[in-house]
Amino acid sequence: MSIEFWQQLKDEAEQLVNNEPLLASYVHTCILAHRNFETALSFILSNKLADDVMNALSVREMFEQSYLIHPEIVDAAMRDIQAVFKRDPAVHSFLTVLLNFKGFQAIQVHRLAHQLWIVGRKDLALFIQSRNSEAFSVDIHPAAKIGQGVMFDHATGIVVGETAVIDNNVSIMQSVTLGGTGNEAGDRHPKIREGVMIGAGAKILGNIVIGEGAKVGAGSVVLDDVPAHVTVAGIPAKIVGKPSCQKPCETMRQNILED
């Protein structure tokens, strides 16, 4: 898949250069000057994260080493781009997601921080988390586990706690919190199962499970487990219906009155 995926990105880049000459240099530097998807991705992310303390070259070396050792991270990034492309009607190319969507970019930065955390480089992982938060207004603890095909739509204000788990194929809107309920230690954050869609501003608190294919309405506060394939809403959230499809993350129908 990677060769075909990269070719599509280059084709889209060439078309963008032809359509918008003012972006030609930018697109060439970010995409066309690179030999494959992972080198382009590492270049884009490292330049977003670099600051006066950590230069872009040092950050890029971390990304590229991580991609070399863990190619599954690159596969996950491609799945994330495809997910956004399929689910967001405002997106008309893979390239738009890669260059402009901070939700996608924040997830990819987290993947680096997570690998650093796993191998015990926790201080460096926390530094990457901090830069991720500053650059994209998304705060994901490095220990949190995130699957493939995940979309953070708009993304501003998303918070994901240390022991949270987000399975494959999940869509989360802006200002969502996957948090704890106090200063307790141990496993204390939500587990989001495949196919779930979480509406804007929802707060999901505690070591609870949002079941497969469930939908959480915007602004809800969820304090208890949510069964699979139901819609919950309110403060505190209660079951108000059932999604009209098996995977609400794909249809992105946020009006709970339709369920």
C-alpha positions as CSV (number, residue, x, y, z in Angstrom):
1,M,0.0,0.0,0.0
2,S,2.8,2.4,0.8
3,I,4.1,2.8,-2.8
4,E,0.6,3.5,-4.2
5,F,-0.2,5.8,-1.3
6,W,3.0,7.8,-1.7
7,Q,2.4,8.1,-5.5
8,Q,-1.0,9.5,-4.9
9,L,0.4,12.1,-2.5
10,K,3.0,13.1,-5.1
11,D,0.3,13.4,-7.8
12,E,-1.8,15.6,-5.5
13,A,1.3,17.7,-4.8
14,E,2.0,18.2,-8.4
15,Q,-1.6,19.2,-9.0
16,L,-1.5,21.7,-6.1
17,V,1.7,23.2,-7.5
18,N,0.0,23.7,-10.8
19,N,-3.1,25.2,-9.3
20,E,-1.5,27.4,-6.7
21,P,2.0,28.6,-7.6
22,L,2.4,30.5,-4.3
23,L,2.5,27.2,-2.5
24,A,5.0,25.6,-5.0
25,S,8.1,26.1,-2.8
26,Y,6.3,24.9,0.3
27,V,4.9,21.8,-1.4
28,H,8.2,20.9,-3.0
29,T,10.0,21.2,0.4
30,C,7.4,19.2,2.3
31,I,6.6,16.5,-0.3
32,L,8.3,16.5,-3.7
33,A,11.8,16.7,-2.4
34,H,11.4,13.5,-0.4
35,R,11.9,9.9,-1.5
36,N,9.0,8.3,0.4
37,F,6.1,9.0,2.8
38,E,8.0,8.5,6.0
39,T,10.7,11.0,5.2
40,A,8.1,13.6,4.2
41,L,6.1,12.9,7.4
42,S,9.2,13.2,9.6
43,F,10.1,16.5,7.9
44,I,6.7,18.0,8.3
45,L,6.3,17.0,12.0
46,S,9.8,17.9,13.0
47,N,9.4,21.4,11.7
48,K,6.1,21.8,13.5
49,L,7.7,20.7,16.8
50,A,11.1,22.4,16.7
51,D,11.9,25.2,19.1
52,D,14.8,27.1,20.5
53,V,15.7,24.1,22.7
54,M,15.4,21.3,20.2
55,N,16.1,22.0,16.6
56,A,14.3,20.4,13.7
57,L,17.1,18.1,12.6
58,S,17.3,16.5,16.1
59,V,13.5,15.9,16.2
60,R,13.5,14.6,12.7
61,E,16.2,12.0,13.5
62,M,14.0,10.7,16.3
63,F,11.0,10.3,14.0
64,E,13.1,8.6,11.3
65,Q,14.7,6.2,13.8
66,S,11.3,5.4,15.2
67,Y,9.9,4.7,11.7
68,L,12.8,2.5,10.8
69,I,12.4,0.4,14.0
70,H,8.6,0.4,14.0
71,P,7.3,0.5,10.4
72,E,3.8,-0.1,11.8
73,I,3.8,3.5,12.9
74,V,4.0,4.6,9.2
75,D,1.2,2.2,8.3
76,A,-0.9,3.7,11.1
77,A,-0.3,7.2,9.8
78,M,-1.5,6.1,6.3
79,R,-4.6,4.6,7.8
80,D,-5.3,7.8,9.8
81,I,-5.1,9.9,6.6
82,Q,-7.4,7.6,4.8
83,A,-9.9,7.7,7.7
84,V,-10.0,11.5,7.7
85,F,-10.4,11.5,3.9
86,K,-13.3,9.2,4.0
87,R,-15.1,10.7,7.0
88,D,-14.7,14.5,6.6
89,P,-16.7,16.0,3.6
90,A,-14.4,19.1,3.7
91,V,-11.4,17.0,2.7
92,H,-10.7,16.3,-1.0
93,S,-7.2,15.0,-0.9
94,F,-4.8,13.0,1.2
95,L,-2.3,15.9,0.9
96,T,-4.7,18.3,2.7
97,V,-4.7,16.0,5.7
98,L,-0.9,15.5,5.8
99,L,-0.1,19.2,5.4
100,N,-2.9,21.0,7.2
101,F,-4.8,18.9,9.7
102,K,-3.4,19.3,13.2
103,G,-5.5,16.5,14.6
104,F,-3.7,14.1,12.3
105,Q,-0.4,15.6,13.1
106,A,-0.9,15.5,16.8
107,I,-1.7,11.8,16.7
108,Q,1.5,11.1,14.7
109,V,3.6,13.1,17.2
110,H,2.0,11.1,20.0
111,R,3.1,7.8,18.3
112,L,6.7,9.0,18.6
113,A,6.2,10.0,22.3
114,H,4.6,6.6,23.0
115,Q,7.5,4.6,21.6
116,L,9.9,6.7,23.6
117,W,7.8,6.0,26.7
118,I,7.7,2.3,26.1
119,V,11.5,2.0,25.9
120,G,12.0,4.0,29.1
121,R,13.0,7.4,27.7
122,K,10.2,9.0,29.7
123,D,11.7,12.4,30.1
124,L,12.1,12.8,26.4
125,A,8.6,11.4,25.8
126,L,7.2,14.0,28.2
127,F,9.1,16.7,26.3
128,I,7.6,15.6,23.0
129,Q,4.1,15.6,24.7
130,S,4.7,19.1,25.9
131,R,5.7,20.3,22.5
132,N,2.7,18.5,21.0
133,S,0.4,20.3,23.3
134,E,2.0,23.7,22.6
135,A,2.0,23.2,18.8
136,F,-1.4,21.6,18.3
137,S,-3.4,22.3,21.5
138,V,-3.8,18.5,21.9
139,D,-2.6,16.9,25.2
140,I,-2.0,13.2,25.0
141,H,-0.1,11.4,27.7
142,P,2.8,9.4,26.1
143,A,1.6,6.2,27.8
144,A,-1.9,6.4,26.2
145,K,-2.6,3.7,23.5
146,I,-4.0,4.8,20.2
147,G,-4.9,2.5,17.3
148,Q,-5.1,3.0,13.6
149,G,-7.7,4.8,11.5
150,V,-8.3,7.4,14.3
151,M,-9.5,10.9,13.5
152,F,-9.3,13.9,15.8
153,D,-11.6,16.3,14.0
154,H,-10.6,20.0,14.6
155,A,-8.8,18.6,17.6
156,T,-8.3,21.7,19.7
157,G,-8.7,21.0,23.4
158,I,-8.6,17.2,23.2
159,V,-7.1,15.6,26.4
160,V,-6.2,12.0,26.7
161,G,-5.0,10.6,30.0
162,E,-2.2,8.2,30.8
163,T,-4.1,4.9,31.0
164,A,-6.6,5.7,28.2
165,V,-7.0,3.4,25.3
166,I,-8.4,4.3,21.9
167,D,-9.0,1.3,19.6
168,N,-8.9,1.3,15.8
169,N,-11.4,3.3,13.8
170,V,-12.5,5.9,16.3
171,S,-13.6,9.5,15.6
172,I,-13.2,12.2,18.3
173,M,-14.3,15.8,18.0
174,Q,-12.7,18.9,19.5
175,S,-12.6,19.6,23.3
176,V,-13.1,16.0,24.3
177,T,-11.5,14.8,27.6
178,L,-10.7,11.2,28.3
179,G,-9.8,11.8,31.9
180,G,-9.7,10.5,35.4
181,T,-12.0,11.3,38.3
182,G,-9.4,12.4,40.9
183,N,-5.8,11.8,42.0
184,E,-6.1,8.0,42.2
185,A,-3.3,5.9,40.8
186,G,-3.4,2.9,38.5
187,D,-5.7,2.2,35.6
188,R,-8.0,5.2,35.8
189,H,-8.9,6.4,32.3
190,P,-11.5,5.4,29.6
191,K,-11.2,2.7,27.1
192,I,-12.8,3.6,23.7
193,R,-13.7,0.6,21.5
194,E,-13.7,0.3,17.8
195,G,-16.3,2.3,15.7
196,V,-17.1,4.9,18.4
197,M,-17.8,8.5,17.7
198,I,-17.4,11.1,20.5
199,G,-19.1,14.4,20.0
200,A,-17.6,17.8,20.6
201,G,-17.0,18.8,24.2
202,A,-17.8,15.4,25.7
203,K,-16.1,14.4,29.0
204,I,-15.5,10.7,29.6
205,L,-14.2,10.2,33.1
206,G,-12.8,7.2,34.9
207,N,-11.8,3.6,34.1
208,I,-14.9,2.9,32.0
209,V,-15.5,1.3,28.7
210,I,-17.3,3.0,25.7
211,G,-18.5,-0.1,23.9
212,E,-18.0,-0.9,20.2
213,G,-20.0,1.2,17.8
214,A,-21.4,3.5,20.5
215,K,-22.0,7.2,20.0
216,V,-21.5,9.9,22.7
217,G,-23.4,13.1,22.2
218,A,-21.8,16.5,22.2
219,G,-21.3,18.1,25.6
220,S,-22.1,14.8,27.5
221,V,-20.5,13.8,30.8
222,V,-20.0,10.0,30.8
223,L,-19.3,8.4,34.2
224,D,-20.3,4.8,33.6
225,D,-19.7,2.0,31.1
226,V,-21.5,2.5,27.8
227,P,-22.8,-0.7,26.1
228,A,-22.0,-1.5,22.5
229,H,-24.1,0.1,19.7
230,V,-26.0,2.6,21.8
231,T,-26.2,6.4,21.8
232,V,-25.7,8.3,25.1
233,A,-26.1,11.9,25.9
234,G,-26.6,14.3,28.8
235,I,-25.1,15.2,32.2
236,P,-24.7,12.5,33.4
237,A,-25.0,10.6,30.1
238,K,-27.8,8.2,29.7
239,I,-28.8,5.9,26.8
240,V,-31.1,7.9,24.4
241,G,-31.1,5.6,21.4
242,K,-29.1,3.5,19.0
243,P,-26.8,4.7,16.1
244,S,-28.2,4.2,12.7
245,C,-25.1,2.3,11.6
246,Q,-22.6,-0.2,13.1
247,K,-19.7,2.3,13.0
248,P,-20.7,5.9,13.9
249,C,-17.1,6.9,13.5
250,E,-17.5,6.6,9.7
251,T,-20.8,8.4,9.2
252,M,-20.1,11.2,11.7
253,R,-23.8,11.8,12.2
254,Q,-23.7,14.0,15.4
255,N,-27.4,14.7,15.7
256,I,-28.5,12.3,18.5
257,L,-32.2,13.0,17.6
258,E,-31.6,10.9,14.5
259,D,-30.9,7.8,16.6
